[in-house]
Amino acid sequence: MTNKDLADLIFPNLEHDTEYYEKLYPERDLKENQYVTRFAPSPTGYMHIGNFMSVLIDYIIYKNSDGVFFLRNEDTDKAREIPDAIDKITHILNHYGLNPVEYEYKGKIVGNYGPYVQSERIDIYHAYIKKAIEMGRAYPCFCNKEELDEMRLNQERKKQRTGYYGKYARCRFLSIDEMCNKIKAGEDYVIRFKSMGDFETKIPFDDEVKGRIEFPTNDEDFVIMKSSDKLPTYHFAHLVDDHLMRTTHVIRGEEWISSVPKHIELFDAFGFKRPKYIQYPLILKQDGDIKRKISKRKDPEASMSFYEENGYNTTAVIESVMTIINSNYEEWRRENKDLPFTDFKFQASKMSASGALFDLEKLNNISKDIIAKMKAKDLCDESYKWACIYDKDFKELIDRDREYYISILNIEREQEKPRKDIYNYKMIKSLIWYMYDDLFDKENKEYEWKNITDKDEIKNILNTYIAKYYNDSDDKETWFNKIKEMCDSLGYASNIKEYKKNPENYKGNVADISTVLRVALTTKSNTPDLYQIMKLLGSKKIEKRYNMFN
């Protein structure tokens, strides 16, 4: 019997062969320097920050080259699949505007190289596995778990490499007749790739991030088709899909570097053009004195859901991750403040080879800058959309009087140097609650008094201000001049410089008086512009809050 007889026995009823699929999925009509990238998540978990970095690289290469970016669902690990994972991943891509050109979602296929779900491509994989068997580069393996465990223990006892290779690749030495007889007898089997590699020799390859790398040549007869569901393993599905979908650049984490020799041997065995590999570094977090890999279990910010649930501006998240993708991005951004991030020319060589340090505080600072530049109405719209999903009480607060909410947001906003105190939408309610009487009245208030803490002195300042100096029709200059007049009348310095020269001559200064007026009104010692707060609250609310101290 021949290899073809063995292949026909294993795959007796395939409708199409590899030649059919090569014609069905021809080379893409691309110009020079147009590239094809793919985001290929496995629906065995939700999207994390590493996935997001991968998507951004995929997307910016596609945009830089005016190429193609597609989404592929790698769902071959059915045992670990999470039912709504792809829905959540698709939602995140849409949320950040990183939309693929080609995709498949809920039965709809967009693009000519689908299906884009691996479990729907099983006949395609089988055609190529059959071809590998016919070529003498794949064979059925009948070793069960117990036999493989015993072999591994034996290798460990002898202090040898573990794995199915060389003399340990028992089933590769079976004759074709023996293989056929076992299959006919109903024995369970997987399909393994037959390696021609020599572990003692090195294979060099170019990684777009780390440069020239050498690894031992693959000599392992690794599994390419599982026995349970006849689906391919990642290694073989990667070969077939990236070849037929004509992927030019494979972007994935550096943990896959050691697998490249396997993939090179697969591509070379079939005579396929190898894609370029951009294997990005681990994302690290500063934890005290050490840098460690960001952890999905320890670090909430490792999950992409964290940023949406906390109301982070989408542009801020993209900008933050871009700063760890390329070392020159921040300099480019300073020189190109108004350009979209996709105008930046990505260079794999400018990725860190030792790890990318992601800093949540840096994200907060970037987000503060972006939110500070937003128009009050736009910030209202965005925060309202967030509140509708994540904070119903906040939504109801906005619904009471949308224009009033916009006015609050506009304090110190649409000006040359806007206030920067908001870095996500979740925190806004905690910054403005005192602008609403019902929240102010029921809040268990802790007043942040500073230099003046004596209750009688606070009461005297507030009563004097209401009785003699407050007028809600005053412009800002008049308002502040009156506060300075009150300082002089109460023994406080209206001029800071004078106070610093002779502090012993005064009870305090104008900043102390302003702090009392601010804290009594808001409980906070640090707020946006006090004059604008007073204008929005109005005289009745101000008098009510100041009279609470009588």
N, C-alpha and C positions, 0 to 999 in steps of 0.2 A: 504494500500500500504506500501511497505517496503523501506528501504534506497536503496536497489538494484534497485527497480523500479524507484526511483528518479534518481539514477545514470544512468540507461539505457535511461531514458527520455532525460537527458542532453547530454549524449554521446552515441547515438544509434548505431553508425557505426564504432566504433574503431576496427581496424584490429587486434591489439595485446593488451594483458593485461600485468600487471606488472611482472608476472612470466616469460613471454617471454623476457622482457628487462633485468631481473636479469640474465637470462642464456646468453643473447647476450653480456652482459658486465660483465663477471665474475671477481672475485677478480684477481688482477694482480699477476703475478708470481714474487714476490719480496722477497728478503732475509731480515732478520732482520736488521733494521737500514737503509733500503733503503726507500726513501721518494718520495712522488708524490706532486709536487707543480704546481700551475697554475697562469698564468697572465690572468685576465678576465676583460679587459677594456670594457667600454660602449662607443660606437661610437657617443656620444653626445658632444664630445669636443676633443681637441687635447691633446697630451701627455704632462703632466707637471712633475715637479721634484718629486712630491710625487709618481706618477705612476712609475717613474724611480727607486726610492728607493725600491718600492715594487718588481719590476722586478729583481733588483739586489739580493734581499733577496731570491726570488723564485729561481733564477739561482744558487746562491752559495749553497743553501740547496741541490738542485739537484746535483750539482757537488761534494759537500762534501760527499754525501751519494751514489753516483753513481746510482741515481734514475731516475725519469722522470720529465720533465718540459714541460707543454703544454700550448698552447694559446687558449683561448676561447673568442669568440666574443659575448658579452652580449647585443644583439641588440633588447631587448624587448620594449624599449621606442622609438617607431617609430616616434612619434611626434617631438622629439628633435634630431633625428639622423642627423648627418652631413655626406654627401655622401662620402667624401674622407678620413674620420677620420681613418678607419682601414688601408688604404693604408699608411697613414702617420705614424701610430703606428708601422706597420710592417717594414716600412723603418727604423725607429729609432732602432728597435731591431736588424735589419741587420747591421745598421751603427755601432753599438757598439758591434757586435759579440755576442749578447745575444739570440742566436737562439733556439727556442723551439724544442723539439724532436717530438712533435705531434702538428698538427695545420691544419687549413683549410684556403686556400687562393685562391681566384678567381676560385672556383669550385674544386680545388685539395685538397683531404683529405689525410693527412699523419698521420697514427695511427689507432688503432683498436677501439677507444672509441668515434668516431665521430658520427654524425656531430658535429663540434666544433663551430657552429653558432647557437645561441639559437632559432632564428626564424625558423630554419630548424628542430627543435626538438619538435615541438608543439604536435605531436601525443604522444610522450613519456610523456610530462607533463600531457596531458589529461588522459593518462592511470593511472597516479598516483593521479591525482585529483579525478578521478572516484573511485579509491580505497579508498581515504579519505572519500568520500561521503558514500560509502558502509560500511565503518567502523563507520559511525556516527560522523566523525571528521571534516566534511565540509558540507556546505549547501549554497543554493542560497540566495542572499540578494537582495531585490527589492527596498530598500530605494533610493530615488533619491537625487540629490545634495541639493535641497531646504530643504528636510526633514533632511538631515545630518547637514546642516548649522544651522537649527533651533534647533536641538538637542545640537549642540556644544554651541550655544549661551545660551541655558537653563542651561547647565553644568557650563558655565562661570559665569552666574548670581548667581548660587548656590555655586560658588567657589569650584566646584568639578573637578576632573580630566576629561579632555576631551578625547573622544574616544568611540569606539564601544565595550562596555564591559558590563557584568552583565545585569541589567534590561534595559540598553540602547541598548543592542543587540537585537533589536525588532524581527528581522526575524528568529532568532534561536528558537523562541517560536511558530512559525507557525507549524501546523501539516504537515506531508508529503503530505497529500491530498491537503491542501491549496497551498503548494509550487508547486505541479504538475499542479494544476488548473491555477495558475498565469503564469506558463511557457507556458501552452497550449494556454492561452489567448494572448500570445505574449508580456508579460511584460518584460522589460529590467531587467537584473540582473548581479551581479558579484557573484563570489564564495568566501565565507569566510571560514577560518579555525575556527573550534569550539574549543576554549580554555577550558582546564580543570583546569587552574591555579587559584591561590588565591593571589591577589596582596599584601595581608597583610603578606604573608610569603616570606622569602628570598630564593633565589636559589644561591648556591655557584658554581663557576666554576673557572678553572685555565686558566688564560691568560699567554702566554709564556713570555710576556714582564713585565706586572704589577704584576704577581703572582696570589695569591688567591683573587678573587673578589666576592662580593655578590651584587645581584640586586634583586629588587622585582620580584617575579615570574610573568611571562606574564599571563594576564587574558583577553587580547584584542582579539576579533574575527577579525583578520586582513584579508584583501583581499589577496587571492592567485591566482585569475584569474580575469582579467579585462573583462568588458562587450564589449568594442568596437572591439577588435581584438582577443579576447579569448586567449591572451598570458598570461603567468604567471607573477606575480610580482617577484621582485628580491628575496624575501625571499623564495618563493617556488622553483624557478628555481635553486637557490643555493642548496637547499636540494637535489633535484633530480640529478642535474649535478655532484655535488661533491660526492654524493653517488655512482652513476653509473660509474663515471670516476675514482673512488677510490682515491680521493684526500686525502692525509694524513695531509697536513698543509695548512691552509687558511691564506694568508698574505694580510692584508688590513689595512686601516687607523683606528686610534683609535675612529673616529666618529661612527664606527659601533659597539662599545662595548655595547651600550645600546640595540642593536638588538639581542645580543647573547641569552637572555632568550627566544625570539621568536624561534630562530634557534634550541636551545636545545629542546624546546617542540616539534618542527616539527620532529627532528631526533628521539626523544624518542617515539613519536606517531607511527612512522613507524617501530620502532625497528632497526634503522640504527646506525652504529657506528659513533660517533661524530668525526669530524676532530679536530686537534689541531689548536688553533687560535693564530696567531702572529699579533697583532694589533698595528702597529708602531705609534710612536708619531707624532704630528704635526711638520712640518718643519717651523722653526722660522727664522726671520731675525732681525738683530740689526738695529733699526731705531732711531738714536740719543741715548737717554737715556733709551729707552724701547725696549723690544723684542716683536715682533708681528708675527702673522702667515703670511707666505709669501703669496702674493696676485697675482692672475693671472691678475688682472686689473692694479695694481700699479707697479708690479715688472717684468720687461721683463725677468729676469733670472728665473722666475717661469715656463716658457714654455721651453720645451726641444728643440724647434726649435731655440731658442736664441743661444745655444752653437754651433750648426752646422752653422748657418748663420754667426757667428762671427769667425768661424774657430778654435774652441777649439779642442785640441788633445783629441781623444776619451779616451785614457788611463787616461789622467788627470781628465776628468769628472768622470770616474768610481772611480778613487782613491779618489777624493774629497768627493764623496757621501759615499764611504766606511768608511771614517773617522767619519761620523755622524751615521753610522749604528751600529758600535760597538766601544765602548770606548777604547778598547785595540788594535785597528787596526794600529794606527800610530806606536806604539811600535813594533808590529809585522813586519811592513814594514821596520823599521830601521834595524831590525835584519835579514830581508830576502829581500834584495834589488832587487834581480833578479828573484824571484819566481812570478808566476802569482797570481793574487788576489784570484783566486779560490782555492789556497792551504791554504788560511786562514780559520781557523775553526770558523764558525759563531756561536755565542751564543745569543739566544734571550734575555737571562737574562742580557746581557751586553748592551742592547739598553737603551737609556735614556727614563725614564718613564714620564718625564716632558716636553719634547720637544727637537727636534734636531735643533741646530743652524747652518744654512748653511751660509757660508761666501764666497762671491765672491772673495774677496781679497785673501783668502786662496787658492781657486781654481787657481787664477792667479799665486801664488807662486809655487804651485805644478806643474802647467803647464810649468812655466819657467824652473824648474829643469828637467822636462822630455824632453822638446824641446832642451835644452842646450846639452843633451846627444845624440841627434840624429846626424847621419852623415849628412853632407851637402847635399849629393845626395838624401837621404831619405827625408829630410826637403823640398828639391826642389820638389820632387814627390808629397808629401802630400799637400804642399801649392799650387802647380799647379792644382791638382784635385779640391781643394777648389775654386781657382780662375776661373776655367772653368765654374763653376755654379754661383758664386756670384760676381765676379769682372772681367769683360771682358777686361778692360784696363790693369789690372795686368797680366792677361793671355797673352795678346799681348806683354807686356814688357818682360815676361819670354821667349816667343817664339822668340824674336829677337836674343837672344844669350843665350842659356840654360847654356852653360859652364861658361859664364861670371857671370850669376846669381848664379850658384853654388859657384863660387869663392868668390862672395860677402858674401854669407851665411857662407862660411868657415873661414871668418876672426874671429880669436879668438875662434874657435869652437872645432876642433878635437885636444884638448890638455888636460892636466891634470886638469886645472881649467878653463873650458869654460865660455865664457861670457853669462850672463843670462839677456837678455833684451827683449826676445820675449815670450809672453804668449798665443798668438793665431795667426793664419795665416793672419787674416784681417789686423793686424797692421804692417806686414812686409813692405809693400809698403811705409808706412809713415816713416819707419826707414831707407830706402835705396834709396829714390828718388834722392838724390844728387849724386848718382853714375852714373846717366844718364844725359848727357849734355842737351838734349832737355827739360827734366823736370826741371833741374837746371836753365836753361835760362828763362823759362816762369814762373817759380814760383815767386810769390810776396814775396821776401825774407826779413826776419827779422834776422839780424845777432846777435848772442848771445855773444857779446863782454863782457868780464869780467873786469879785472883790467885795461887793456889798452883800452881806448876808443878814444884817440886823433887820428884824421884821418891822420895827417901828420906822426905821429909816426908809425901807422899801415902801411902806405905806405912805409916808410923807412925800416921797418922790412922785408916786403915782397920783396921789390926790392933788398935789400942786400942779402937775402937768395937766390933768383934766380940768381943774378949776381955772387956771390962768393962761395956759399956753396952747392947748389943743384946739385946732379949728380944721375941720375936714375939707375946707375949700382952699387951704394953703398949698402953694406950689412947693416943690421940694426944697428950694433954697430958703424960702420963708420958714418952712417947717424946721429945717436944721438950725437956722439962726435963732429960732425961739427956744430950741433945746439948749443952745449955748447960753442964752439969756437966763434960762432956768438954772443952769450950772452956777453961774455967777451969783444968783440970788440964794442958792443953797450952800454956798461955800465950796463948790467944786471948780476946778480949772476948766475954762472953756477952750483954752489953748494948750495943746499937748506939749509944745516946746517949753512954755512957761512952767508947766507942771514938772517936766523933767529937770528944769533948772532948780526949782524950789519946791519939791514935793511936800516938805514939812508945812508949807503955808496953806495946804488944801486938804480937804477930806478925801478927795479923789479927782478924777478928771471926766471929761465929756464922754469918753469911751465907757466908763463905769456907769454913768447915767443912762447911756444908750442901751447898755446891756440889761439894766433893770427893766427898761421899757420893753425890750425885746423878749426877755425871758418871761415876764409876767403875761405877755400876750401869746407866746408860743410854747413855753417851757424850755425852749432851746436857746443856747448861747450863740449858736452859729446857724444862721438862716440866710435865705436870700434877702434882698434889699428891704429894710424895715419900712421905709416910706411906702413902697409899693404894696407890701403886706397890709399896712394900715388902710391904704386907699381901697383895697379889695374888701377888707373886713367891714369897714364903715364904722361910724361913730357909736352906734348902739352896741355892737359887739365889743368894741374896744372898751367902752365905759363899763359894760357888764363884767368883762374879765378883770379890769383893774379894780372894780369895786369888790371883787371876791376877797381882797386883802384887807378890807375894812372890818 
